[in-house]
Amino acid sequence: MKWTILTLIAFFPLALFAKDMGIPAHQETLIEESPNDIETGDNSIKEKIDPGEAEKTEDIGNTTEQKVSDAEATDEQVADADSLSESGEAEDGAESEEAEAELAADMNAADSATIDSVSKLVLDMTTAFVPTASRRISAPYGIRTYRMHRGVDMGLCHGEDRTIVAAFTGVVVKVRNQGRRKGYGKYVIMDHGNGLTTLYAHLASWQVNVGDTLQAGDTIGVGGNTGRSFGAHLHFEMKFNGTYIDPATVFNFEEGTFFNAMTEIDEEKLQLVEADFQKELSKHRYYKVRRGDCLGKIARKYGISITRLKQLNGIKGNMIRPGQVLRCS
């Protein structure tokens, strides 16, 4: 009893002091409320949240919603990018086919104008010129993957002379620019008479016009990297009466000269060589991937297993793309 009285006497001045200092009513209420008096309803909790805190909570909610919206937009953008990528690859394939058709038409037009009734032609190689100063063959004439590479590619290194000259005396019959990354880019076709034509492709620029007569060794332009090319080079083609010639059987490119001073071009022999190439090509079947294709669908079409299809094309995963060419046998 004595201790109780002493305790009350000790705390009584403190109570008077708090009253005199004017402690705010809401703080007094919080101090005096017991846990049982605290409301637990949602509305009551919201009323007890400070207005500033409520604004912060609302901002946080809005930010969260915005992040979700941004994430959804990103997914849509990714889907759009995939769609554009596929359509872009399909467009590239269409452009490539269009470029090849343009080139074929130009070459056929040149052939039609120059085809001769003579089935054999003798070339005086002492008056001919290797069309570039380069002595490096970056790609020979022949089968490349699934189709014929109809010319000889001469690599053009940095710092060396890239001037391209006429191989034989003749007339310029075509000058075309297929585009920076399309087909053969900038190319020139010449008619040399007696059924002989030549093509100079992937030029950086040309210095001739249709109808110009050039002597062997006259400048046609500058070699470059235009069209569907992966490095500066000259793509050089030769045809006799519409049949392709392997330029490396006429010119000794590595030495910058020729094999025989008087070289005979025989149309019948050229056709036999072409028949051999076509026979070799027929041994292999190829398929150009379209949108919606998968490895299983293509494998079933050609009667082979998916594993074998992947082995033939060096595919490790299961991804293929529109425009991709697959070997199927």
Secondary structure, 3 states (H helix, E strand, C coil): CHHHHHHHHHHHHHHHHHHHHCCCHHHHHHHHCCHHHCCCCHHHHHHHCCHHHHHHHHHHHHHHHHHHHHHHHHHHHHHHHHHHHHHHHHHHHHHHHHHHHHHHHHHHHHHHHHCCCCCEEEEEHHHCCCCECCCCEEECCEEECCEEECCEEEECCCCCCCEEECCCCEEEEEEEECCCCCCCCEEEEEECCCCEEEEEEEEEEECCCCCCEECCCCEEEEEECCCCCCCCEEEEEEEECCEEECHHHCEECCCCEECCCEEEEEHHHHHHHHHHHHHHHHCCCEEECCCCCCHHHHHHHHCCCHHHHHHHHCCCCCCCCCCCEEECC
